């Protein structure tokens, strides 16, 4: 049996129900995007801390007066810097 292209396609779902289904899909896609963004942010913190630790180690190798910091300390530095940046953005950002 072939499809007759001269006739409009059949609607198997009423238009109101189709809109409701598409709204639910949009909500699910929005939730998935938000979850992915949270995972990226959480994974960025250890990466930033590792890079900071390596940079401080390189500066410590060049100048002995700069202390070498460990991974835990660099994680705390990154978290503190993110908190300060968030506070400054909330305080001095656009209103």
N, C-alpha and C positions, 0 to 999 in steps of 0.2 A: 504494500500500500504506500503510495507516495503522498507527500504533503502538497496541499493545494495552496499556492502562494497568492491566489486571488482573494481568498477569504482572510479576515483578520484572525490572529491567533486566539485560541480559547483561553479564558481566564479560569484558572483552577482555584484561585484564592481571591476572595473579595478585596477590593482596593484598600478598605480600612484595615483589614487584617494584614495585608502586604506592608502597609506603612508601619503598623505596629511591629511586625517582624524586622523591618529594616531599622527601626529605632532601637530594637533590642540588639541587633548586630552592631550598630554604631556604639552602643554603650559597652558591649563586650570588647570591641576594638579599642575604645578609649581606655578601658581598664587594662587591657594587655599592653598598650603603649605606656601607660603609667608604670606598670610593673617592670617593663623593660628599662625605662628611664631610671627607676630606683636601683635596679641591678647594676646598671652602668655607673651610677654615682657611687654605690657601695664598693664596686670593684676599682674605681678610680682612686679611692683613698689609700689603699695599700701600695698602689703603683706610685702615687705621688710621694708617699713616705719613703719608699725604696730609693727613688731618684734623689730625694732630699738627703738621705743618709749617704748615698754615693758622692753627692756634691760636697757635703760637709767633710767627708773623708778625704776628698781630693784637696780641699782648701786646707785641711789639717796637715796633709803631707807637704804642702807648700809653705805654710806658716804655722809654726808650732804653737803659737799663742791661741789659735782657734781650737777649741776642744772637739774631739771626735765624739759623735753621738751614735747610739745604737738604734736598732730598728724600732723598739718600743718608744723611745724618746721622740724619734722622728714622726711616728704615728700620732703621738700627743701634740706635737708641733703642728702637724697638718690639720688635725681636728680643731685645735685652737685657732688657727688661721682661718679655717672655714667658718667657725662661729663668729669671729670678729668681722669677717667679710659679710656674712649674713646680717649681722646687727647693723653694720655701717650702711648696707644697702637698704635695710628697712628704715633706718633713721634718716638718711640723707638722700634717699631715692626720690623718684618722681611721685607726686601726690595726686 
